[in-house]
Amino acid sequence: MKSSAFTSSHLVAEHNLETAVMARKRCSSFYSITGLCLITFIFAMIGFHWLAPSWAGSALARNLPAELQSHEVVTMLIDSPHSEPRDSNCTFHNFTCLEVYHCGYDDKTVISLYIYPIQKYYDEQGVDITPPMSREFEEVLRVISRSPYYSKDPETACMLIPSVDLLNQNLIKPHQVSRILAGLKWWNKGKNHLLFNMLPGAAPSYVNYLDVNTSKAMVASGGFSSTTYRRTFDITIPVYNPLLEGVDLPIKSHLETRKWLLLSSQFGLNPVYKSAIKAAAASDNSVLVLDRCSGTPLNYSIRCDQQGNEYPYPAILQEATFCLVVRGNRLGQPTLMDTMMAGCIPVVVADGYLMPFHEVLDWTRAAVHLNEEHLSNVLDVLKNFSLERIHDMRRQVHFFWQSYFKSLTDITLATLQIVNDRVFPFNARTYDQWNELLNPNAIKNPLFLPLRAPKNLGFTAVILTYDRVDSLFQVVRQVGKVPSLAKIIVVWNNQEILPPPMSQWPNTGKPIKVIITKYNRLSNRFYPYDEIETECILALDDDIVMLTPDEMEFGYEVWREHPDRLVGYPSRLHLWQNDTQSYSYESEWMNAISMVLTGAAFHHKYFSYMYTYGMPGNLKQWVDEHINCEDIAMNFLVTNVTGKAPLKVVPRKKFKCPECVKEMLSADISHMVERSECINFFVQLYGAMPLRPIEFRADPVLFKDKIPGILKKYMDLGTL
């Protein structure tokens, strides 16, 4: 460590630190028994130390572009409008919040960011109401201004960033900020605006989002919960710890043996949590519990155990395998940064907390998540981790720290990269690029598909229809409820009747595109339409009204783990018949399957291109002429290319439209004969039988366990 005392940090204003220390001394005189002093002191320390402005009497020496230092003075009149409250319904696909076409003024695949010039704001009485600028926010602006995303033209910029410091909720006045934001020239209800915040909420409520009227602005914040985070829109970022600046810990191997299994080092924990942690320490001498040292001035670089023994901090974290990161007043904790810097595996105990950059980082590889009610069982959980798993997690923690967390520069650039990936998904970084350490010997997919597909992009539902509008709308409503759905594309195959006007379509909150085809061909469902912007496609028939949102979401999760396979619901099997010396198509319920029907199946967009442009012989033409067997053709194609059988998900076997008057074609004997003929004709074209039988079905974990439904992630699954 370069320094053992953090009080000289340029991020801490001297007189504010003195105020905090004096508050601690006065408090210790009157409340030494009750512990109220400690809580008050911790609140003061967080308020003043983390992300505090420089109020030392001189202006910040801004190292920013000249165009940002306008020195303009703005007077906010008494009747100045306020920005509208936060729109909780914003998503990336909701064009009323984000106008993506602003990002397409050139052919580049890099977003452009405009920063508003720094201005001084005064109220009608001449009082300065400008939120003080912290050095951290100044650094954020500096990083953006030097990045390839920076633009000087607000008219063509993809995103606009107000030069108003909102990092620390404690240091802003919401009603004043609301007026300032509404007065920005291009505010437009916050559309295409990006706000940075690390400490959301203030006493006494500590809401876990920026408690300001942000309207439709995108927010990058350090304290989102699963209930306040606007999926695909907001960005979760870490709570940066400025007190780590100047700390230089020695590099330690991830293979070394650590002295402590578990370490707790946080100040001011809830008494219930502290009691559970102390109980764990009392039952196992591999647990170390540290707190601030009593009877000494504040020194962030020192921690003491219950016997008063001092330990250097954060160096002591390097001696532990696991380090607790427990929720405080806010969900996001700077302790996470300390832990990752030391290469200690975080044990996050904060219900609902969304980890930083969770949209792209796979935290199951780098952290342990524990429900708050199970904190007393933490040792039972941690002792089940194998040494190999611990080594892998340490290595992943170090990779995340070095790549995305070690400085404000890394945090800012990672945030902008996520926005860029959303706007230009086909140029986005892959799961492996975000999460994998470079390994030249790693297994690569021969199809150039990822071993595990990214989750953030979601899937596109492609629904083939002719004229069954009522059942089509039911399908649209059902698939519209699936969380991972990105877009709905309806392939209208009836050239004689126009589709209903968009005003009559169900409102799903997701984009719906109707494509009217020139010819009535089943192969239209597999055409690689430009409107399909995701890797994953869910092919659906307009009569598959029985699939539930849970079944479709689970199917997508299975496909993400197997992006080079067909993953579907209705399954079929091919059998060799000795008497006819040919193959037959079987729809009976058997344990083995070799096909999944594309009336309800996930597949990679790559196979749409292959189906359209790479089918052998005249197979595609034969399918279009016979108006049948396009699903069998897709199964032949995928299995022939990959050598892998399709996967069936969830137990449901009945897929009959309950409202259709006529029986489904699969019940017709002549239809079964035609399907068998398809298989044998395809075998002739391929010169072999590529289909592979498999006895496998994917069901959710705890699917049949008799436990409360609230504990199950996928509850609404169809019966056999």
ZILINQUI-V248029 format. One record per helix or strand. SS is the DSSP state (alpha for helix, beta for strand). FROM is the first residue (numbers start at 0). TO is the last residue. If there is no record, write none. Layout:
# ZILINQUI-V248029
((SS/FROM/TO) (SS/FROM/TO))
This chain:
# ZILINQUI-V248029
((alpha/13/29) (alpha/35/48) (beta/52/52) (alpha/65/67) (beta/68/75) (alpha/99/102) (beta/112/114) (beta/117/122) (beta/127/127) (beta/133/133) (alpha/134/144) (beta/149/149) (beta/158/160) (beta/167/167) (alpha/168/170) (alpha/173/181) (alpha/187/189) (beta/192/195) (beta/198/198) (beta/217/220) (beta/224/224) (beta/234/235) (alpha/241/243) (beta/259/263) (alpha/270/282) (beta/286/288) (beta/290/290) (beta/301/303) (beta/309/311) (alpha/314/318) (beta/319/325) (alpha/334/340) (beta/344/348) (beta/352/352) (alpha/362/364) (beta/366/368) (alpha/371/381) (alpha/386/404) (alpha/407/422) (alpha/424/426) (alpha/430/434) (beta/458/464) (alpha/468/479) (beta/484/491) (alpha/501/503) (beta/510/515) (alpha/521/525) (beta/535/540) (alpha/548/560) (beta/566/567) (beta/570/576) (beta/581/585) (beta/592/592) (beta/594/595) (beta/599/603) (alpha/604/612) (alpha/618/625) (alpha/629/641) (beta/646/648) (alpha/664/666) (alpha/668/685) (beta/693/693) (beta/696/697) (alpha/708/710))
